[in-house]
Amino acid sequence: MRLGYRLAALALLGGALTASAARERPLFSIGAIADAQYGPAPDSGQRLYHTAPGKLAAAVADFNRRKLAFVVHLGDFIDRDWASYDALLPVAAKLRHRWHFVLGNHEFAIDEAHKPMVAAKLGMPARYYSFTHDGWLFLVTDGTDRSTFGWPAGSAEDRASRALHATRYADKPDWDGGIGDVQMQWIDAELTRADHAGLKAMVLCHFPVWPENPHNLWNAGDVRALLERHPSAKIWLDGHNHDGNYGERAGIHYVNLKAMLDTPDTAYARLDFFADRVIVHGTGRQQDLTLPLR
């Protein structure tokens, strides 16, 4: 009889441990890479261009062993030249999960004729768009919307961008970019929708907006003010600053992943989403982070 009690107690304990482990399983996970940045050029200092295909292939193989909702590349997939896409995209194509690409400044370090084709080349439905997954709204934003490089020379968008930089952001680097009024209105509307639906929101962009840094969007302050009006806004995830960065402001986490390019090792992350937090598991040079959700 005592043995029976012991077995029953062990069964109860095992069930409790199983339930506890289940509670700790993430709701879902995603992969994230910033600045793979392959280019057919000699290495330059930390910029180890020749290592990009191998590092991307290793990250893809790692991600393929995991259960992920999708993988995001946060801009600067290539360093330069239209042909670089055809060198790196076959490596990316081996991923068994869905890709979501974000536009960066180096996406447009190509000839003028191909600039309107970049989003389609990366399989993007548009230069900016949104999608939902398991209680989260993801906004893929376009930080090249207003820029001196993101549109064909002489186009209406190019002229408007250059005029904006000259009149309002002349002190900002021309290798950064900005988010235009129409896209700002779209972000506001999408976050309002998330507020009303009880969704949490993550914004994906190539360019940072916080902490203060020379790599930030031209209109980073306006973007932050917009996000802070919406309780749904939880995380801004970006690249561009190859050294990485992190800051929290008004309950919003601003996570700048380190560049995959600038290391003989690698840098990328898996993000696990829980009800009350997101955990960033870094690989290589990318550090771990825990992001409590307000």
Salt bridges, closest charged atoms under 4 A:
GLU24 OE1 - ARG277 NH2 2.86
ASP35 OD2 - HIS242 NE2 3.35
ASP43 OD2 - HIS50 ND1 2.59
ASP62 OD1 - ARG65 NH2 3.81
ASP62 OD1 - ARG66 NE 2.89
ASP76 OD2 - HIS206 NE2 3.25
ASP79 OD2 - ARG80 NE 2.51
ASP79 OD1 - HIS106 ND1 3.47
ASP86 OD1 - LYS121 NZ 2.85
ASP111 OD2 - HIS114 ND1 2.82
GLU112 OE2 - LYS115 NZ 3.21
ASP142 OD2 - ARG127 NE 2.89
ASP145 OD1 - ARG146 NH1 3.66
ASP158 OD1 - ARG162 NE 2.94
ASP176 OD1 - HIS240 NE2 2.77
ASP188 OD1 - HIS230 NE2 2.57
GLU190 OE1 - ARG193 NH2 2.80
ASP195 OD2 - HIS230 ND1 2.66
GLU212 OE2 - ARG224 NH2 3.54
ASP222 OD2 - ARG168 NH2 3.92
GLU228 OE2 - ARG249 NE 2.60
ASP262 OD2 - HIS242 ND1 2.87
ASP272 OD2 - ARG270 NH2 2.99
ASP272 OD2 - HIS281 NE2 2.92
ASP276 OD1 - ARG277 NH1 2.75
